[in-house]
């Protein structure tokens, strides 16, 4: 059984567009993220399974687990 551990490492990938976080400006991504859930895992760049419900959202990375908002 594996346990999911929250990483304290800095974000390597943009969680909206999937591009490297330090490559260029991501102002449009940050603005869009205020209204919508992440689409990519910020740790490994995998596309996440996202579910949006009236009370919020959840996004699941097969490697790093689930986040909610």
C-alpha positions as CSV (number, residue, x, y, z in Angstrom):
1,X,0.0,0.0,0.0
2,X,1.4,3.4,-1.0
3,X,0.8,6.5,1.0
4,X,0.4,9.9,-0.8
5,X,2.6,12.6,0.7
6,X,2.2,16.2,-0.1
7,X,5.4,17.5,-1.7
8,X,7.1,20.7,-0.5
9,X,9.0,21.0,-3.7
10,X,8.3,24.1,-5.8
11,X,5.9,23.8,-8.7
12,X,7.7,22.6,-11.8
13,X,4.8,22.8,-14.3
14,X,1.9,25.2,-14.9
15,X,-1.2,23.4,-13.6
16,X,-3.3,25.0,-16.4
17,X,-1.3,24.8,-19.6
18,X,1.3,22.1,-18.7
19,X,4.3,24.2,-19.7
20,X,7.3,24.7,-17.5
21,X,6.4,27.1,-14.6
22,X,9.5,29.2,-15.0
23,X,9.3,29.5,-18.8
24,X,7.6,32.7,-19.6
25,X,4.8,34.5,-17.9
26,X,1.6,32.7,-16.9
27,X,-0.6,35.7,-16.1
28,X,-3.4,34.4,-18.4
29,X,-3.1,30.9,-16.7
30,X,-3.3,32.5,-13.2
31,X,-6.4,34.5,-14.2
32,X,-8.1,31.5,-15.7
33,X,-7.3,29.4,-12.6
34,X,-9.3,31.8,-10.4
35,X,-12.4,30.5,-12.2
36,X,-11.5,26.9,-13.2
37,X,-9.7,23.8,-11.8
38,X,-6.2,22.7,-12.7
39,X,-5.8,20.5,-15.7
40,X,-2.2,19.3,-15.3
41,X,-0.3,18.0,-12.2
42,X,2.1,20.7,-11.1
43,X,4.6,18.0,-10.0
44,X,4.8,15.6,-12.9
45,X,2.9,17.3,-15.8
46,X,0.4,14.5,-16.2
47,X,-3.1,15.4,-17.4
48,X,-5.5,15.0,-14.5
49,X,-9.0,13.6,-14.3
50,X,-11.1,16.6,-13.3
51,X,-14.7,16.6,-12.0
52,X,-16.6,19.8,-11.5
53,X,-19.7,19.8,-9.3
54,X,-21.9,22.7,-8.1
55,X,-20.1,22.8,-4.7
56,X,-16.5,22.7,-6.1
57,X,-14.1,20.5,-8.0
58,X,-11.7,17.6,-7.7
59,X,-8.6,16.8,-9.8
60,X,-6.8,13.5,-9.6
61,X,-3.3,12.7,-10.7
62,X,-2.5,9.0,-10.9
63,X,0.9,9.6,-9.3
64,X,0.2,12.3,-6.7
65,X,-3.4,11.8,-5.7
66,X,-6.4,14.2,-5.4
67,X,-6.7,17.9,-4.8
68,X,-10.0,19.7,-4.2
69,X,-11.2,23.2,-4.5
